[in-house]
Amino acid sequence: MLKLFVYRVFNVVLGWLYYAILESYQIQGTLGKQVIGISVTDLQGDKISFGKATARYFGKSFFLVILVAAGLISSIGKVTGNENSPYLILAIILIIVGLIILFVGYLMAAVTPEKQALHDIMARCLVVRASGQPRVTPWKSLVALGIAVFLSGKVYGMIRDVDEATIRPQPSTVAKRIFGDLIQPHDRLKGV
Protein backbone atom coordinates (compact mmCIF):
# COMPACT_ATOMS: atom_id res chain seq x y z
CA MET A 1 0.00 0.00 0.00
CA LEU A 2 2.75 2.42 0.95
CA LYS A 3 4.82 1.44 -2.10
CA LEU A 4 1.89 2.20 -4.36
CA PHE A 5 1.37 5.61 -2.76
CA VAL A 6 5.06 6.53 -3.03
CA TYR A 7 5.16 5.27 -6.61
CA ARG A 8 2.18 7.45 -7.57
CA VAL A 9 3.63 10.51 -5.86
CA PHE A 10 6.92 10.03 -7.74
CA ASN A 11 5.00 9.61 -11.00
CA VAL A 12 3.12 12.87 -10.46
CA VAL A 13 6.25 14.78 -9.46
CA LEU A 14 8.34 13.41 -12.33
CA GLY A 15 5.55 14.01 -14.83
CA TRP A 16 5.09 17.54 -13.57
CA LEU A 17 8.83 18.29 -13.77
CA TYR A 18 9.13 16.72 -17.22
CA TYR A 19 6.28 18.75 -18.72
CA ALA A 20 6.89 21.98 -16.82
CA ILE A 21 10.64 22.13 -17.44
CA LEU A 22 10.57 21.18 -21.11
CA GLU A 23 7.55 23.35 -22.00
CA SER A 24 9.05 26.39 -20.24
CA TYR A 25 12.53 25.70 -21.63
CA GLN A 26 13.68 27.35 -24.87
CA ILE A 27 12.47 24.36 -26.94
CA GLN A 28 8.91 25.06 -25.71
CA GLY A 29 7.71 21.50 -25.71
CA THR A 30 8.27 17.93 -24.67
CA LEU A 31 10.31 15.52 -26.73
CA GLY A 32 7.16 14.19 -28.41
CA LYS A 33 6.08 17.72 -29.34
CA GLN A 34 9.52 18.32 -30.83
CA VAL A 35 9.31 15.20 -32.94
CA ILE A 36 5.98 16.20 -34.49
CA GLY A 37 7.01 19.86 -34.77
CA ILE A 38 4.71 21.68 -32.34
CA SER A 39 5.46 23.93 -29.39
CA VAL A 40 3.64 25.53 -26.46
CA THR A 41 3.45 29.33 -26.35
CA ASP A 42 1.54 31.96 -24.45
CA LEU A 43 -1.26 33.89 -26.18
CA GLN A 44 1.27 36.33 -27.70
CA GLY A 45 3.44 33.52 -29.14
CA ASP A 46 6.22 33.84 -26.55
CA LYS A 47 7.83 31.16 -24.40
CA ILE A 48 5.71 30.25 -21.38
CA SER A 49 6.93 30.52 -17.81
CA PHE A 50 7.48 27.58 -15.46
CA GLY A 51 4.33 28.66 -13.58
CA LYS A 52 2.19 28.54 -16.71
CA ALA A 53 3.65 25.18 -17.65
CA THR A 54 2.83 23.95 -14.15
CA ALA A 55 -0.74 25.24 -14.43
CA ARG A 56 -1.06 23.57 -17.81
CA TYR A 57 0.17 20.22 -16.44
CA PHE A 58 -2.12 20.21 -13.41
CA GLY A 59 -5.00 21.42 -15.57
CA LYS A 60 -4.46 18.32 -17.71
CA SER A 61 -4.34 16.03 -14.71
CA PHE A 62 -7.14 17.65 -12.67
CA PHE A 63 -9.33 14.62 -13.23
CA LEU A 64 -6.75 12.59 -11.30
CA VAL A 65 -7.49 14.69 -8.22
CA ILE A 66 -11.15 13.83 -8.59
CA LEU A 67 -10.32 10.14 -9.02
CA VAL A 68 -8.13 10.16 -5.90
CA ALA A 69 -10.96 11.80 -3.96
CA ALA A 70 -13.34 9.15 -5.28
CA GLY A 71 -10.93 6.43 -4.17
CA LEU A 72 -10.72 7.86 -0.67
CA ILE A 73 -14.48 8.19 -0.42
CA SER A 74 -15.01 4.64 -1.69
CA SER A 75 -12.61 3.32 0.95
CA ILE A 76 -14.77 5.02 3.58
CA GLY A 77 -17.78 3.32 2.02
CA LYS A 78 -16.08 -0.08 2.15
CA VAL A 79 -15.36 0.37 5.85
CA THR A 80 -19.06 0.79 6.54
CA GLY A 81 -19.70 -2.66 5.06
CA ASN A 82 -22.90 -1.50 3.41
CA GLU A 83 -23.11 -2.18 -0.33
CA ASN A 84 -25.64 0.64 -0.73
CA SER A 85 -23.53 3.13 1.20
CA PRO A 86 -23.95 6.76 0.10
CA TYR A 87 -20.15 6.98 0.10
CA LEU A 88 -19.89 4.38 -2.66
CA ILE A 89 -22.59 6.16 -4.68
CA LEU A 90 -20.75 9.47 -4.24
CA ALA A 91 -17.50 7.83 -5.36
CA ILE A 92 -19.16 6.53 -8.53
CA ILE A 93 -20.60 9.97 -9.26
CA LEU A 94 -17.15 11.56 -8.78
CA ILE A 95 -15.55 9.05 -11.15
CA ILE A 96 -18.16 9.82 -13.82
CA VAL A 97 -17.71 13.59 -13.35
CA GLY A 98 -13.91 13.22 -13.55
CA LEU A 99 -14.11 11.26 -16.79
CA ILE A 100 -16.55 13.77 -18.30
CA ILE A 101 -14.16 16.63 -17.44
CA LEU A 102 -11.30 14.67 -18.98
CA PHE A 103 -13.07 13.91 -22.27
CA VAL A 104 -14.78 17.30 -22.66
CA GLY A 105 -11.51 19.07 -21.81
CA TYR A 106 -9.71 17.42 -24.72
CA LEU A 107 -12.68 17.58 -27.10
CA MET A 108 -12.75 21.36 -26.64
CA ALA A 109 -9.67 21.56 -28.87
CA ALA A 110 -11.83 20.50 -31.81
CA VAL A 111 -14.35 23.32 -31.40
CA THR A 112 -12.49 26.35 -30.00
CA PRO A 113 -11.19 28.95 -32.50
CA GLU A 114 -7.54 28.61 -31.43
CA LYS A 115 -7.85 24.83 -31.01
CA GLN A 116 -7.26 25.07 -27.27
CA ALA A 117 -8.07 22.25 -24.87
CA LEU A 118 -9.43 23.07 -21.41
CA HIS A 119 -5.97 23.01 -19.78
CA ASP A 120 -4.66 25.41 -22.46
CA ILE A 121 -7.51 27.83 -21.78
CA MET A 122 -6.91 27.61 -18.03
CA ALA A 123 -3.17 28.31 -18.42
CA ARG A 124 -3.69 30.83 -21.26
CA CYS A 125 -1.48 28.91 -23.65
CA LEU A 126 -1.50 27.84 -27.29
CA VAL A 127 -0.04 24.81 -29.01
CA VAL A 128 1.29 25.94 -32.39
CA ARG A 129 3.43 24.64 -35.25
CA ALA A 130 7.09 25.17 -34.37
CA SER A 131 8.19 26.59 -37.72
CA GLY A 132 11.45 28.51 -37.84
CA GLN A 133 12.62 27.48 -34.40
CA PRO A 134 15.98 25.76 -34.09
CA ARG A 135 15.81 22.20 -32.83
CA VAL A 136 17.74 22.14 -29.60
CA THR A 137 18.19 18.91 -27.69
CA PRO A 138 17.73 19.64 -23.98
CA TRP A 139 20.60 17.47 -22.77
CA LYS A 140 20.69 18.89 -19.26
CA SER A 141 16.96 18.32 -18.82
CA LEU A 142 17.20 14.81 -20.24
CA VAL A 143 20.09 13.89 -17.95
CA ALA A 144 18.24 15.32 -14.93
CA LEU A 145 15.11 13.39 -15.90
CA GLY A 146 17.09 10.18 -16.33
CA ILE A 147 18.71 10.60 -12.92
CA ALA A 148 15.33 11.33 -11.33
CA VAL A 149 13.79 8.22 -12.89
CA PHE A 150 16.73 6.09 -11.76
CA LEU A 151 16.61 7.44 -8.20
CA SER A 152 12.85 7.08 -7.95
CA GLY A 153 13.18 3.43 -8.97
CA LYS A 154 15.81 2.92 -6.27
CA VAL A 155 13.68 4.64 -3.62
CA TYR A 156 10.62 2.67 -4.66
CA GLY A 157 12.58 -0.58 -4.40
CA MET A 158 13.88 0.28 -0.92
CA ILE A 159 10.49 0.99 0.61
CA ARG A 160 9.08 -2.16 2.09
CA ASP A 161 5.43 -3.04 2.21
CA VAL A 162 3.93 -1.92 5.45
CA ASP A 163 0.72 -3.49 6.61
CA GLU A 164 -1.32 -2.49 9.62
CA ALA A 165 0.23 -5.14 11.82
CA THR A 166 3.64 -3.51 11.58
CA ILE A 167 2.28 0.01 11.97
CA ARG A 168 0.02 -0.58 14.96
CA PRO A 169 1.54 -2.63 17.77
CA GLN A 170 -0.60 -5.37 19.25
CA PRO A 171 -2.04 -4.70 22.75
CA SER A 172 -0.04 -7.53 24.31
CA THR A 173 3.17 -6.03 22.93
CA VAL A 174 2.28 -2.61 24.36
CA ALA A 175 1.51 -4.11 27.79
CA LYS A 176 4.77 -6.04 27.77
CA ARG A 177 6.69 -2.89 26.94
CA ILE A 178 5.08 -0.98 29.80
CA PHE A 179 4.96 -3.66 32.51
CA GLY A 180 7.69 -6.02 31.35
CA ASP A 181 7.31 -9.55 32.69
CA LEU A 182 5.18 -8.49 35.70
CA ILE A 183 1.88 -9.36 34.03
CA GLN A 184 1.62 -12.44 31.89
CA PRO A 185 -1.61 -13.33 30.10
CA HIS A 186 -1.73 -16.75 31.76
CA ASP A 187 -1.28 -15.15 35.26
CA ARG A 188 -4.54 -13.26 34.84
CA LEU A 189 -6.39 -16.45 34.07
CA LYS A 190 -5.01 -18.26 37.14
CA GLY A 191 -6.29 -15.57 39.52
CA VAL A 192 -9.89 -15.95 38.38
Buried (B, 14 or more C-beta within 10 A) or exposed (E): EEBEEBBEEBEBEBBBBBBBBBBBBEBBBBBEBBEEEBBBBBEEEEBBBEEBBBBBBBBBBBBBEBBBBBEEBBEBBBEEEEEEBEBBEBBBEBBEBBEEBBEEBEEBBEEEEEEBBBBBBBBBBBBBEBEEBEEEEBEEBEEBBEEBEEEBEEEBEEEEEEEEEEEEEEEEEEBBEEEEEEEEEEEEEEEE
